[in-house]
Amino acid sequence: MGPDRVGNSYAGRKVWFVTRNNQIVQRTILHEIVRTVETSGRDYTLMLFSSDLPEAIEPMRVARPEDGIYSSGPSRYPFCLHAPNVVFETEQGGNVSAEVPGFQVDTMKGGDSGSPNMLPLPGELVFWSGRTSSGASPQMQVDMDTLCRLERLDPAKYQLQWVDLSAYPKY
């Protein structure tokens, strides 16, 4: 995606989404913010579209990895080698791996970078990181606010929806 920047290198390019009813929704990119590990210590690209997505495209809530998911100390979702850890990972071919033997697909092919890693919580999937890319963070919200201001949008309408994991025990 290139070096760290706030810009419009991708302006005019199209992005497609699919609703639960298999309706295709297209949006046009206006601006992007690119963050790289080499410069900012983060790895993601955010894009501002020409218009909001319809309600049929539901936003995902987010959790920060440092909130106790796979952390080096006590963890709310500890990684145990050779034990099942259900984490849903999408890949570019449209498949989803549950990361449990018998329900796995290769999610580390060229082009899968940036695909979401999601935790199953009661009634929802929660985004907590990306494949080889950063998860949600307060710095990401600052970048989202910057994109909003470029188009004179109210940043308060475009806030990350954080999951409160404090009710889950640490092990």
C-alpha positions, 0 to 999 in steps of 0.5 A: 500500500506504500509508505505512511500517508494520508492521501487520495491515491486510491480515489475513484477505485471501487470496493464491493460488499455483500449483504446477508441477502446477497445484495451487492453494494458498491462504494467509491474510495475518496481518501485513505490513510496508510500505516506501516510498521517501518514508520508508525509501528502500525500496519493497516490501511483505512479508506473513506468511501463516497457514502455510508454503507447501508444498514444491511452491512453491519459493523463489527465490534472490536477488541484490542489484543492488549485487552487479554487476547493471546497476551504474554501474561494472564490471558482471556483467550490463551493460546495453548500449543496443540489445544483447540483455539477457535478463531475465525480467519477469512481468506481471499477465496471466500473460505473461513478457517475455524483454526480447529482440526478438521475446520482449517483452510490455508489463510496465510497465502499471498494476498491474505494479508489484512484479512480479519481474525475474529473471536466468537463471542455469544451472538457475534463475531468480534474483530481483534486483529488482522492477518499480519496486520494491526488490530483496532487501537486508539491510534486507529480511531484517531486516523478514522477521525482524520478521514472524517474531517477531510470530508467535513463529516462528524467523527462522532458518527464513526467511532469504533465500537469496543467490546468490554472483555472485563467480565471474562476471566484471565487464565 
